[in-house]
Amino acid sequence: MNAVLDRLDDYDWRVRAYAVKALGLSKCREPKNREALRWALHHDPNPSVRAEAIRASKTLGLINDDQDTRDAVFTLMETDRSESVRREAESTLVAAGLIFPAGMMEGDPASASASGAVAIASAAPVTPAGPTVGTGGPANASGRINTAPAVPYPHILAGRPPDECDTFLRESLVGDRETAAVIAQVRALASCDAVIAEVAELERNSDQLSDLGLDLDYGAQSVPDVAAIHARNRRRRAVDVEVDVGVDVRRRPGVPYGGRSGTLSFGTIS
């Protein structure tokens, strides 16, 4: 078994597919084998290997017993790019009684053995978006059963209370649109045109900023006149200065007190 598990890393997809088939035929349900099959279901790039992993899981009885393997098969049925893988997943789930084929109702006698299954409405077939399985591979898919899910991941809603189902549907179906609407509003608020309009409105109402407590200095008002501060002081030109100075006459005995004013002329100063 260890040698078979080592072949899951082989570069040839056919070797990996036969190794997965050997895991199913071994009837060994050890945890390492389950983990290897789940890895092939989720991560193997070749559709033939994924389809063979679905068959091996069915052979080992993991579809009904292992929740992780069952969820992986449901995911492949709904989201896999290969139509052959989706066919194999659908046929396996129908055989396990987890879903009803198209056109079968719960009241039909044929659906009595599929108790507890989730009914899935029929829809238009999905066109394949990826490569298909070759005819020589070990995992060629069988005939297609025309079933399609009405809601994403319907197996999650099986046995759930109505309030949990409502929450799930709202988050999965409406949540994406609500998120997109919020993102659009944020982009509209943060767009360049909106910012320019707000700045223009602020400039028009600059006289009312002090009343609103937003009296902040604009850039043109707060920038000092650097040229005037750092300019060289020019030399003063020579000018004539005349100063009128009152000359006080000291009081002398016998001479009445008085004063006279005169004009003192100074030379030019520079």
Summary of the structure (lengths in Angstrom):
residues: 270
radius of gyration: 45.9
end to end distance: 110.4
largest distance: 154.4
contacts: 653
relative contact order: 0.07
helix: 53%
strand: 7%
